Amino acid sequence: MSVTALKPITYGAMHFIVAIGVAYALTGSWAVALGIGMVEPLIQTFAYTLHEKLWAKAGAAPRQHYHHHAPMPHQSETA
């Protein structure tokens, strides 16, 4: 499996673990924590997709990640 394919899988697993852990810390109940921890990441996935579509519709470009040493596109080479 490529790193590109593995990264979203590990992020998803981390999201479930964090959601379950936070829910357990707040409730003290594994049953409630598992319920919240299984539902919240699924809803968040759809909410994120909707969020991105709304921003795209508004004309906002997706965020670009730049290496911290590379000049930003709006910076001149001589600045």
C-alpha positions in Angstrom: 0.0 0.0 0.0 1.4 3.4 -0.9 1.9 6.2 1.6 -0.7 8.3 -0.2 -3.3 5.6 0.4 -2.1 4.8 3.9 -2.2 8.4 5.3 -6.0 8.9 5.2 -6.5 5.4 6.7 -4.2 6.2 9.6 -5.8 9.7 10.0 -9.2 8.1 10.1 -8.1 5.6 12.8 -6.5 8.4 14.8 -9.8 10.4 14.6 -11.8 7.5 15.9 -9.4 6.9 18.8 -9.3 10.6 19.8 -13.1 10.9 19.6 -13.6 7.7 21.7 -11.0 8.8 24.2 -12.5 12.3 24.6 -16.0 10.9 24.9 -14.9 8.4 27.6 -13.0 11.2 29.5 -16.2 13.3 29.5 -18.7 10.5 30.3 -16.8 7.8 32.0 -18.8 5.3 30.0 -17.3 3.0 27.4 -20.7 2.4 25.8 -21.4 6.1 25.4 -17.8 6.8 24.3 -18.0 4.1 21.6 -21.3 5.4 20.4 -20.1 9.0 20.1 -16.7 7.9 18.9 -18.2 5.9 16.0 -20.8 8.6 14.9 -18.8 11.8 15.3 -16.0 11.0 12.8 -18.6 9.9 10.2 -20.6 13.1 10.5 -17.4 15.1 10.5 -16.4 13.5 7.2 -19.6 14.6 5.6 -19.5 18.1 7.2 -15.9 18.6 5.9 -17.0 17.6 2.4 -19.9 20.0 2.5 -17.6 22.7 3.9 -15.2 22.3 1.0 -17.9 22.3 -1.6 -19.4 25.5 -0.1 -16.0 27.2 -0.2 -15.4 26.0 -3.7 -18.8 27.4 -4.8 -17.8 30.7 -3.1 -14.7 30.8 -5.3 -12.1 30.1 -2.7 -9.1 28.1 -3.9 -8.1 25.1 -1.9 -5.4 25.7 0.7 -1.9 25.2 -0.7 0.8 23.9 1.6 4.2 25.5 1.1 7.6 24.4 2.3 8.6 26.8 5.0 11.7 27.9 3.1 10.0 28.4 -0.2 8.8 32.0 -1.0 5.0 32.4 -1.1 3.6 33.1 -4.5 2.8 36.7 -3.7 6.4 37.4 -2.5 8.9 38.7 -5.1 12.2 37.0 -5.5 14.0 40.2 -4.4 12.0 40.9 -1.3 
